[in-house]
């Protein structure tokens, strides 16, 4: 653009500007330069033109051989006039160089074309110089018909014709297609146009300090949003552009005088509007077009006042919700005050500049107090591929079909418990299927197990009829809870289940208070798994024995309390399945819906941290034992004579808990691993440098040397007997160590199966005596008959008659010797050797057993 004044005009120089939006050149008003950047007037090699560019971009734009003629600071170029590229619209008092701090020299030429109607920075700079804001484009995105050359064209379609005209007139230095980010309509992908419009504002900058004070009182989850994303938004607060040029919406209640536009009347209510207009407005629909017809004399001068055509930003409506829903403060003021401010709101993180802000801003403006106390920012819901869901990408999972397939509870659990609420999450079928399988079905099956055995309690496990024993013939119901011993007198397994239940209640309650639904979900899932896969599995025989024995009564009462409390605890997260289970297990006098009950509270008297630790040890040893047996190749149903255990806390483990391990691992006896001696076990003890380093820092090598020098067997024995051991370290003297400070490895010799982890070891003596072998054969026979019962569709309480034939002597002897045990396990009223007439049976060739059964 040729310069028309100043030293640059004497050089015949032209300003070289760069733009990616040629259509805005029609509205060129000024050229901005950075005040502190040096600009160069230079002649490209082989050219007569003198062009002005920023010095840092000279070589990039004009080439290394360009001839430098003069240099100027940006401030020296201020108000230098030039001839604009197009003379298509009238723009008076414009077309000179202005200063702008936002101008960069990272790309382009360092001279920025200014079209203030289409850019925020452009408008700010040009308004500072008193330049006009000219917009030749209509609301339909097309140039106005009267604009030469491009009149009637869609704004982006004008790029090519304008560029061609510049080329024809010799004003185009370089042209080409440049790919860059540009806003498009997300529905139809049409390029979007932003341009300036006159607007009404709320001066929110005047309450900036109050907004910051209210933000300090607010609890944000996650807390980083408080002073981060949202705090930054408040600290950089600008006035709120309130009006919108639309038809639908809440009309802006401003009436402007037809004689003097500075006479503005803001109307508070329909009652006030009626007073101003001199008629009853109580029945008026306060929306367009009806409200636009209402006029009244200007209170300042008497001329006619008409409403401005704008409506209010819908975000203002959303921010007014807390009082507008009640019609407050004009109506229901007491109801509003009782509910204001809200204790809790939540929305996605992108609402920090939307609903969260509008609620706080409007509440503070009107009532000098934010509308909420706690706010939870939710993460975004993404597709399985990690992208935002979008119809045009085809990766949308529709919620109703998703719930039809997996259940509403599974979807709800996933949304609440699959991660922190403020973290984005990927939704897919695989994750929902896992929730159904691991959480909901496990919970459902546990409840089904309880109902099955509660109904089966009317049958004696040892008698064919339901009335042979006192109390029989009656299903177990919640009103029989009082028959069970007090919790403190129940077996350790029951006391552990109740302790874990109330630990879960406390942890879930604390997590939900902190809006951490993920932690609450993890704890609930862990307890559901514990209840089903440990407590119920370890208690099956007690349930079958029935509630007439103290152990059986304790089992029914314990599982009932766990299910009843767990159902109330899970209800907020999975409301449908819990309401169904509640309807089945609730006491007769309880509310019909779980959602009408109280949330559980912790019973401190049932908590038992020591028992929790002991049961955790039991389960770790069971897992180690299972791994050892799996590695040995010996089937779990084959009893073993003895096992060796090495673990801190083993010596203090009660007999009841040791018996749990024995049953799980199918072993007859346990011995302390260290009691066997060095002939059987080899020990290796290494220092745990991570733990020692926390305590001894630079002295850690001295302690480590003392550990490796100590007698390994003696050190391990002391650790397991006393929970600690003392070693003599150079310059430090006696140092006390715990099991965490060392890493113990134990290796039993041949003939043993062993598994170790974290200083704990389980080892099995793999010697199988004839008696052990026969016991294992009986267990295999029990398995086959139980599978046959299930295949025949028998109920859990059905009795049978059983016949068998064995191909091997060992199996036959085992079944003869253990016939009573076999009958009890499979509910057989009679067990006979031989083939019956007229009954189809089964056969297992590997075991060498043929069997026949008939419902009694």
PESULSUL-V46078 format. One record per residue. N is the residue number from 1. OMEGA is omega as a letter, one per 30 degrees, with the letter a starting at -180 (NA if undefined). BURIAL is # if it has 16 or more other ideal C-beta (glycine too) atoms within 10 Angstrom, else .. Layout:
BEGIN
{{N & OMEGA & BURIAL} {N & OMEGA & BURIAL}}
END
This chain:
BEGIN
{{1 & a & #} {2 & l & #} {3 & a & #} {4 & l & .} {5 & l & .} {6 & a & #} {7 & a & .} {8 & l & #} {9 & l & .} {10 & l & .} {11 & a & .} {12 & a & .} {13 & l & #} {14 & l & #} {15 & a & #} {16 & a & #} {17 & a & #} {18 & l & #} {19 & l & #} {20 & a & .} {21 & a & .} {22 & a & #} {23 & l & #} {24 & a & #} {25 & l & #} {26 & a & #} {27 & a & #} {28 & a & #} {29 & a & #} {30 & l & #} {31 & a & #} {32 & l & #} {33 & l & #} {34 & a & #} {35 & a & #} {36 & a & .} {37 & l & #} {38 & l & #} {39 & a & #} {40 & l & #} {41 & a & #} {42 & l & #} {43 & l & #} {44 & l & #} {45 & l & .} {46 & a & .} {47 & l & .} {48 & a & .} {49 & l & .} {50 & a & #} {51 & a & #} {52 & l & #} {53 & l & #} {54 & a & #} {55 & l & #} {56 & a & .} {57 & a & #} {58 & a & #} {59 & a & .} {60 & a & .} {61 & a & #} {62 & l & #} {63 & a & .} {64 & a & .} {65 & a & .} {66 & a & #} {67 & l & .} {68 & a & .} {69 & a & .} {70 & l & .} {71 & a & .} {72 & l & #} {73 & l & .} {74 & a & #} {75 & a & .} {76 & a & #} {77 & a & #} {78 & l & .} {79 & l & .} {80 & a & #} {81 & l & #} {82 & l & #} {83 & a & .} {84 & a & #} {85 & a & #} {86 & l & #} {87 & a & .} {88 & l & #} {89 & a & #} {90 & l & .} {91 & a & #} {92 & l & .} {93 & a & .} {94 & l & #} {95 & l & #} {96 & a & #} {97 & l & #} {98 & a & #} {99 & l & #} {100 & a & #} {101 & a & .} {102 & a & .} {103 & a & #} {104 & l & .} {105 & l & #} {106 & l & .} {107 & a & .} {108 & a & #} {109 & a & #} {110 & l & #} {111 & a & #} {112 & l & #} {113 & a & #} {114 & l & #} {115 & a & #} {116 & l & #} {117 & a & #} {118 & l & #} {119 & a & #} {120 & l & .} {121 & l & .} {122 & a & #} {123 & a & #} {124 & a & .} {125 & a & #} {126 & l & #} {127 & l & .} {128 & l & .} {129 & l & #} {130 & a & .} {131 & a & #} {132 & l & .} {133 & a & #} {134 & a & #} {135 & a & #} {136 & a & #} {137 & a & #} {138 & a & .} {139 & l & .} {140 & l & .} {141 & l & #} {142 & l & #} {143 & l & #} {144 & a & .} {145 & a & .} {146 & a & .} {147 & l & #} {148 & l & .} {149 & a & .} {150 & a & #} {151 & l & .} {152 & a & .} {153 & l & #} {154 & a & #} {155 & a & #} {156 & l & #} {157 & a & .} {158 & a & #} {159 & a & #} {160 & a & .} {161 & l & .} {162 & l & #} {163 & l & #} {164 & a & .} {165 & l & #} {166 & a & #} {167 & a & .} {168 & a & .} {169 & l & .} {170 & a & .} {171 & a & .} {172 & l & .} {173 & l & #} {174 & l & .} {175 & l & .} {176 & l & .} {177 & a & .} {178 & a & .} {179 & l & .} {180 & a & .} {181 & l & .} {182 & a & .} {183 & l & .} {184 & l & .} {185 & a & .} {186 & l & .} {187 & a & .} {188 & l & .} {189 & l & .} {190 & l & .} {191 & a & .} {192 & a & .} {193 & l & #} {194 & l & .} {195 & a & #} {196 & l & #} {197 & l & .} {198 & a & .} {199 & l & .} {200 & a & #} {201 & l & .} {202 & a & #} {203 & a & .} {204 & l & #} {205 & l & .} {206 & l & .} {207 & a & #} {208 & a & .} {209 & l & .} {210 & l & #} {211 & l & #} {212 & l & .} {213 & l & .} {214 & l & #} {215 & l & #} {216 & a & .} {217 & a & .} {218 & l & #} {219 & a & .} {220 & l & #} {221 & g & #} {222 & a & #} {223 & a & .} {224 & a & .} {225 & a & #} {226 & a & #} {227 & l & .} {228 & a & .} {229 & a & #} {230 & l & #} {231 & l & #} {232 & l & .} {233 & l & #} {234 & a & #} {235 & l & .} {236 & a & .} {237 & l & #} {238 & a & .} {239 & a & .} {240 & l & #} {241 & a & .} {242 & a & #} {243 & l & #} {244 & a & #} {245 & a & .} {246 & l & .} {247 & a & .} {248 & l & .} {249 & l & #} {250 & a & #} {251 & l & #} {252 & a & #} {253 & a & #} {254 & l & #} {255 & a & #} {256 & a & #} {257 & a & #} {258 & l & .} {259 & a & .} {260 & a & .} {261 & l & .} {262 & l & .} {263 & a & #} {264 & l & .} {265 & l & #} {266 & a & .} {267 & a & #} {268 & a & .} {269 & l & .} {270 & l & #} {271 & l & .} {272 & l & .} {273 & l & #} {274 & l & #} {275 & a & .} {276 & a & #} {277 & l & #} {278 & l & .} {279 & a & .} {280 & a & .} {281 & a & #} {282 & a & .} {283 & a & .} {284 & l & #} {285 & a & .} {286 & l & .} {287 & l & .} {288 & g & #} {289 & a & .} {290 & a & .} {291 & l & #} {292 & a & .} {293 & a & .} {294 & l & #} {295 & l & .} {296 & l & #} {297 & l & .} {298 & l & #} {299 & a & .} {300 & a & .} {301 & l & .} {302 & l & .} {303 & a & .} {304 & l & .} {305 & a & #} {306 & a & #} {307 & l & #} {308 & a & #} {309 & a & .} {310 & l & #} {311 & a & #} {312 & l & #} {313 & a & #} {314 & l & .} {315 & l & #} {316 & l & #} {317 & a & .} {318 & l & .} {319 & a & #} {320 & a & #} {321 & a & #} {322 & l & #} {323 & a & #} {324 & a & .} {325 & a & .} {326 & a & #} {327 & a & .} {328 & g & #} {329 & a & .} {330 & l & .} {331 & l & .} {332 & a & .} {333 & a & .} {334 & l & .} {335 & l & .} {336 & a & #} {337 & l & .} {338 & a & .} {339 & a & .} {340 & f & #} {341 & l & #} {342 & l & #} {343 & a & .} {344 & l & .} {345 & l & #} {346 & l & #} {347 & a & .} {348 & a & .} {349 & a & #} {350 & l & .} {351 & l & #} {352 & l & #} {353 & l & .} {354 & a & .} {355 & a & #} {356 & a & #} {357 & a & #} {358 & l & #} {359 & a & #} {360 & a & #} {361 & a & #} {362 & l & #} {363 & a & #} {364 & l & #} {365 & a & #} {366 & a & .} {367 & a & #} {368 & l & .} {369 & l & .} {370 & a & #} {371 & a & #} {372 & a & #} {373 & a & .} {374 & a & .} {375 & l & #} {376 & l & #} {377 & l & #} {378 & l & #} {379 & a & .} {380 & l & .} {381 & a & .} {382 & l & #} {383 & a & #} {384 & a & .} {385 & l & .} {386 & l & .} {387 & l & .} {388 & l & .} {389 & a & #} {390 & a & .} {391 & a & .} {392 & l & .} {393 & l & .} {394 & a & .} {395 & a & .} {396 & l & .} {397 & a & #} {398 & a & .} {399 & a & .} {400 & l & .} {401 & l & .} {402 & l & #} {403 & l & #} {404 & a & .} {405 & a & .} {406 & a & #} {407 & l & #} {408 & a & #} {409 & l & #} {410 & l & #} {411 & a & #} {412 & l & #} {413 & a & #} {414 & a & #} {415 & a & #} {416 & a & #} {417 & a & #} {418 & l & #} {419 & l & #} {420 & a & #} {421 & a & #} {422 & l & #} {423 & l & .} {424 & a & .} {425 & l & #} {426 & a & #} {427 & l & #} {428 & a & .} {429 & a & .} {430 & a & .} {431 & a & .} {432 & l & #} {433 & l & .} {434 & l & .} {435 & l & #} {436 & a & #} {437 & a & .} {438 & a & .} {439 & a & #} {440 & l & #} {441 & l & #} {442 & l & #} {443 & a & #} {444 & a & #} {445 & l & .} {446 & l & #} {447 & l & #} {448 & l & .} {449 & a & #} {450 & a & #} {451 & l & #} {452 & a & .} {453 & l & #} {454 & l & #} {455 & a & .} {456 & a & #} {457 & l & #} {458 & l & #} {459 & l & #} {460 & l & #} {461 & a & #} {462 & a & .} {463 & a & .} {464 & a & .} {465 & a & .} {466 & a & .} {467 & a & .} {468 & a & .} {469 & l & .} {470 & l & .} {471 & l & .} {472 & a & #} {473 & a & .} {474 & l & .} {475 & l & .} {476 & l & #} {477 & a & .} {478 & a & #} {479 & l & .} {480 & a & #} {481 & a & #} {482 & l & .} {483 & a & #} {484 & l & #} {485 & l & .} {486 & a & .} {487 & a & #} {488 & a & .} {489 & a & .} {490 & l & #} {491 & a & #} {492 & l & #} {493 & l & #} {494 & a & #} {495 & l & #} {496 & a & #} {497 & l & #} {498 & l & #} {499 & l & #} {500 & l & #} {501 & a & #} {502 & l & #} {503 & l & #} {504 & l & #} {505 & a & #} {506 & a & #} {507 & l & #} {508 & l & #} {509 & l & #} {510 & a & .} {511 & a & #} {512 & l & #} {513 & l & .} {514 & l & .} {515 & l & #} {516 & a & #} {517 & l & #} {518 & l & #} {519 & l & #} {520 & l & #} {521 & l & #} {522 & a & .} {523 & l & #} {524 & l & #} {525 & l & #} {526 & a & .} {527 & l & #} {528 & l & #} {529 & l & .} {530 & a & #} {531 & a & #} {532 & a & #} {533 & l & .} {534 & a & #} {535 & a & #} {536 & a & #} {537 & l & .} {538 & a & #} {539 & a & #} {540 & a & .} {541 & l & .} {542 & l & #} {543 & l & #} {544 & l & #} {545 & l & #} {546 & a & #} {547 & a & #} {548 & l & .} {549 & l & .} {550 & l & .} {551 & l & #} {552 & l & #} {553 & l & #} {554 & a & #} {555 & l & #} {556 & a & #} {557 & a & #} {558 & a & #} {559 & l & #} {560 & a & #} {561 & l & #} {562 & a & #} {563 & a & #} {564 & a & #} {565 & l & #} {566 & l & #} {567 & l & #} {568 & a & #} {569 & a & #} {570 & a & #} {571 & l & #} {572 & a & #} {573 & l & #} {574 & a & #} {575 & a & #} {576 & a & .} {577 & l & #} {578 & l & #} {579 & l & #} {580 & l & .} {581 & l & #} {582 & a & #} {583 & a & .} {584 & a & .} {585 & a & #} {586 & l & #} {587 & a & .} {588 & a & .} {589 & a & .} {590 & l & .} {591 & a & .} {592 & a & .} {593 & l & .} {594 & a & #} {595 & l & .} {596 & a & .} {597 & l & #} {598 & l & .} {599 & a & .} {600 & l & #} {601 & a & .} {602 & l & #} {603 & a & #} {604 & a & .} {605 & a & .} {606 & l & #} {607 & a & #} {608 & a & #} {609 & a & .} {610 & l & .} {611 & l & #} {612 & l & .} {613 & a & .} {614 & l & #} {615 & l & #} {616 & l & .} {617 & l & #} {618 & a & #} {619 & l & #} {620 & l & .} {621 & l & #} {622 & l & #} {623 & l & .} {624 & l & #} {625 & l & #} {626 & l & .} {627 & l & #} {628 & a & #} {629 & l & #} {630 & a & .} {631 & a & .} {632 & a & #} {633 & l & .} {634 & a & #} {635 & a & .} {636 & a & .} {637 & l & .} {638 & l & #} {639 & l & #} {640 & a & #} {641 & a & .} {642 & l & .} {643 & l & #} {644 & a & #} {645 & l & #} {646 & a & #} {647 & l & #} {648 & a & #} {649 & a & #} {650 & a & #} {651 & a & .} {652 & a & .} {653 & a & #} {654 & l & .} {655 & l & .} {656 & a & .} {657 & l & #} {658 & l & #} {659 & l & .} {660 & l & #} {661 & a & #} {662 & l & #} {663 & a & .} {664 & a & #} {665 & l & #} {666 & l & #} {667 & a & #} {668 & a & .} {669 & l & .} {670 & l & #} {671 & l & .} {672 & a & .} {673 & a & #} {674 & a & #} {675 & a & .} {676 & l & #} {677 & a & .} {678 & a & .} {679 & a & .} {680 & a & #} {681 & l & #} {682 & l & .} {683 & l & #} {684 & a & .} {685 & l & #} {686 & l & .} {687 & l & #} {688 & a & #} {689 & a & .} {690 & a & .} {691 & a & #} {692 & a & #} {693 & l & #} {694 & a & .} {695 & a & .} {696 & l & #} {697 & a & .} {698 & l & .} {699 & a & #} {700 & a & #} {701 & l & .} {702 & l & .} {703 & l & #} {704 & l & #} {705 & l & .} {706 & l & #} {707 & a & #} {708 & a & .} {709 & a & .} {710 & l & #} {711 & a & .} {712 & a & #} {713 & a & #} {714 & l & .} {715 & a & #} {716 & l & #} {717 & l & #} {718 & l & #} {719 & a & #} {720 & l & #} {721 & a & .} {722 & a & .} {723 & l & .} {724 & a & .} {725 & l & #} {726 & l & .} {727 & l & #} {728 & l & .} {729 & a & #} {730 & l & .} {731 & a & .} {732 & a & .} {733 & a & .} {734 & l & .} {735 & a & #} {736 & a & .} {737 & l & #} {738 & a & .} {739 & l & #} {740 & a & .} {741 & a & #} {742 & l & #} {743 & a & #} {744 & l & #} {745 & a & .} {746 & a & #} {747 & l & .} {748 & a & #} {749 & a & .} {750 & a & .} {751 & a & .} {752 & l & #} {753 & a & #} {754 & l & #} {755 & a & #} {756 & l & #} {757 & l & .} {758 & l & .} {759 & l & #} {760 & a & #} {761 & l & #} {762 & l & #} {763 & a & #} {764 & l & #} {765 & a & #} {766 & l & #} {767 & a & .} {768 & l & .} {769 & l & .} {770 & a & .} {771 & l & .} {772 & l & #} {773 & l & .} {774 & l & #} {775 & l & #} {776 & l & #} {777 & l & #} {778 & a & #} {779 & l & #} {780 & l & #} {781 & l & #} {782 & l & #} {783 & a & .} {784 & a & #} {785 & l & #} {786 & l & .} {787 & l & .} {788 & l & #} {789 & a & #} {790 & l & .} {791 & l & .} {792 & l & .} {793 & a & .} {794 & l & #} {795 & a & .} {796 & a & .} {797 & a & #} {798 & l & .} {799 & a & #} {800 & l & #} {801 & a & #} {802 & l & #} {803 & l & #} {804 & l & #} {805 & a & #} {806 & l & #} {807 & a & .} {808 & a & .} {809 & a & .} {810 & a & .} {811 & a & #} {812 & l & #} {813 & l & .} {814 & a & #} {815 & l & #} {816 & a & .} {817 & a & .} {818 & a & #} {819 & l & #} {820 & l & .} {821 & l & .} {822 & a & #} {823 & a & #} {824 & a & .} {825 & a & #} {826 & a & #} {827 & l & #} {828 & l & #} {829 & l & .} {830 & l & .} {831 & a & #} {832 & l & .} {833 & a & .} {834 & a & .} {835 & l & .} {836 & l & .} {837 & l & .} {838 & a & .} {839 & l & .} {840 & a & .} {841 & l & .} {842 & a & .} {843 & l & .} {844 & a & .} {845 & a & .} {846 & l & .} {847 & a & #} {848 & a & #} {849 & l & #} {850 & a & #} {851 & l & #} {852 & l & #} {853 & l & #} {854 & l & .} {855 & a & .} {856 & NA & .}}
END
